[in-house]
Amino acid sequence: MLRLTSYSFAIFLLIATVDAWSFDLPKENRVPGGIAIIQLPDSAEKPIVHYGNYRVTIIKDQHWFAIVGIPL
């Protein structure tokens, strides 16, 4: 039998509503130490992007975007 405490119920509600959250993209600043936001071609599946040897963060906000940190 599954027993939910108030803490585990709150975590469940948090996880269940993550898709409903909205967010704003960070401000792009293509300078050393800044970030580049690159719109990717539309696709049904989440794309995989690499910058050098590192995997890039991909988010979806109507379109797929790559968020690339620019090294100093």
GIZI-V496457 format. One record per backbone hydrogen bond with DSSP energy under -1.0 kcal/mol. CO is the residue of the C=O (numbers start at 1). NH is the residue of the N-H. Records with the same first field share a line. If there is no record, write none. Layout:
CO = NH / NH
This chain:
5 = 9
6 = 10
7 = 11
8 = 12
9 = 13
10 = 14
11 = 15
12 = 16
13 = 17
17 = 20
18 = 21
29 = 31
31 = 34
34 = 70
35 = 29
36 = 68
38 = 66
49 = 56
51 = 54
54 = 51
57 = 67
59 = 65
61 = 63
63 = 61
64 = 40
65 = 59
66 = 38
68 = 36
70 = 33
